[in-house]
Structures are given as C-alpha cells and as structure tokens.
Amino acid sequence: MQLWWNQMRRFSSLILLAGGLLFLAGCSTTDSENASPRPWNGPKTWENGVPAGLYEGR
C-alpha cells in the first residue's frame, strides 16, 4: 500500500509540474509581424462619446 501511495504522489507531482511549466510558458511570441496599428482591446468607434446622429441638423 505504501509503495502504491508513493508512486501516485510522484505521478501527481509530475503532472502538476508539467501543468505549471505549460502555464508559465504561455503563448507569447517574438514575431513582430503581428503588430497591428490599433490594439485589440482598444475602444471601438461606437463605444465612446455621443453618437454622431444626435448632432445632425444642429
């Protein structure tokens, strides 16, 4: 029983270590051709300010 428990602890530790390394590695890249002129999280034109239709005809 003790041998089984030690093997299970070792296996679990390896799985957690592998998952942690994958988490820390992430998906970053050094590829510079992916630079866009506008950031993906920047506000869209309709998300800020007063709509242009309210000032038409004034």
N, C-alpha and C positions, 0 to 999 in steps of 0.2 A: 504493500500500500504506500509506503514511504517513497519507494522508487518511482511509482506512477505519479505521485504528487510533485516530485522534483522535476520530472520530465514535463509535466503540464505547466509548471511555473516557468521553466526555461522556454517552452514554446510560446507561452503567453507573453513573456518578456521580449522575445524576438519579434513577435507580431506588433507589439506596442512600439518597439524601437523602429521597426521598418515604417510604420504609420507616421511616427513622429518625424522621421527623416523626409518622408514624402511631403508632409505638411510644411516643413521648413524649407524644402527646395522650391516649392511653389511653381508657378508657371511664368516666371519672368524671362525676358529675352533681352539680348543686347542688339537686336535687329533695329536699325534706325529707320528703315523704310516704312515703318508702321506709324510714323509721326503724322498726325492729322492736323490741319490748320485750326480746328476747333475741338476742344476736349470732349470726350463722350459724355461727361457729366455736366457740361455747361448748360445753362438755361436755353430752352428753345425760344423762338421768336414770340410764340403765343403764351409763354409762361410768365412774362414780366410786363409791367406797365399797363396802361389803359389801352383797350382795343382802339385801333385807328378809326373804326366805324363810328365811334361816339363823337368824334370831332369833325366829321364830314359835314359840309354845308354851314359851318360857323365862321 
